[in-house]
């Protein structure tokens, strides 16, 4: 959620730095979203990058201390890219309220400030295999809130199973 007139940036990151691969995200716009109100920004082809993904500061996700593209700068350099024209690789997505954008969990993305007089609200849903765990992840404060102390389990209360090839679903989803 980004309030009007200055809602903070979201640092460029990959979702798989926080949660297990394979992963796909459905990003749903609750308000009309455009570059002026801090829209989702994708880096073209970055889902194929192989370096730097696990070196992100997982606690600098919202309202970063550095420029919101600083992690992206490091990742692009590690991939051997010329970062002088990095903005040429960035695609700013306009999404109408109720619309959505899907992205691969390895895609670098972030968003700038909301400089408009309008709210920018969205919802992200991450789809991961039912066998996923927090094993080997620097979870950070966002997903760390959902990690059971002393366990790598991704509890179904927070990570419900929506589909499984044998038909299993998290029981409480039947109420929806």
Buried (B, 14 or more C-beta within 10 A) or exposed (E): EBEEEEBBBBBBBBBBBBBBBEBBBEBBBBBBBBBBBBBBBBBEEBBEBEEBBEEBBBEBBEEBEEEBBBBBBBBBBBBEBEBEEBEEBBEBBBBEEEEBBEBBBBBBBBBBBBBBEBBBBBEEEBEBEBEBBBEEBBBBEEBBEBBEEEEEEBEBEEBBBEEEEEEEBBEEEEEE
